[in-house]
């Protein structure tokens, strides 16, 4: 594997405005390509918008969702990738010919779709169906995987994707700054966003505290460290329907160190060089080779009845 430069982006999407969101994806992709990136990743439902979908009927969701790869957004992302000479990862709602609905995330290059993943643990809308398989694909000589938002809170999903060969896992999110049972969680007042130019300090305190980044730091670097992988985390910034999101899109190396992070209060991207040497040098690589699965094989596959709170009001960490 050769070194590869990857970008991760944050931007304030508009609900149900694919034309606008694709225009921002185009703009940031062009800038990242000029800066030398081969790949750029955007957040969950970056094409369609996200939280507004909690209000939609099945008929409205079917109107919003698209067939993949035949749909309009895949065609537009392919044109953007070809024009800017960069591979793009982005998300939107998918439908199939039987009117099933999914939360999809795709990788697209100048020739069309490279990979598609359906979120394993979807919510925000009761008509979404869960995906039923992991996704590992080759990108510029690297084995990559995709897990969307809540999928990454179940540590087995990250471990399984890594065991299937992924050295880089793209983790698109729409998360943080929502209620939860954990101490310190909650919404961030939208007034702080609207006043961000005159008072950035108050907004940054909220964004970086336990409502936002400090919570993320409790677990996200551990996913990279324990598995000896690179993580490409993408998250929106600004208003998502009536909720405020804090961005901080970042890239984390196999040591669990942040090697690039968006810190501006607006649309932005950052880049990092991904090198294969770090994977072999990481503790996670050694720990995986030191496993003794005979001790816990039967425990890990023990049957249970999954329980997942699906209402966004019940669990904001998604």
Secondary structure, 3 states (H helix, E strand, C coil): CCCEEEEEEECCCCCCCHHHHHHHHHHHHHHHHHCCCCEEECCCCCCCCCHHHHHCCHHHHHHHCECCCCCHHHHHHHHHHHHHCCEEEEEEEEECCCCCEEEEEEEEECCEEEEEEECCCCCCCCCECCCCCCCEEEECCEEEEECCHHHHHCHHHHHHHHHCCCCEEEEECCCCCCCCCCCCCCCCCHHHHHCCCCCHHHHHHHHHCCCCHHHHCCCHHHHHHHHCCEEEEECCEEEECCEEEECCCEEECCCCCEEEECCCCCCEEEEEEECHHHHHHCHHHHHHHCCCHHHCHHHHCCCCCCCCCCCCCCCCCC
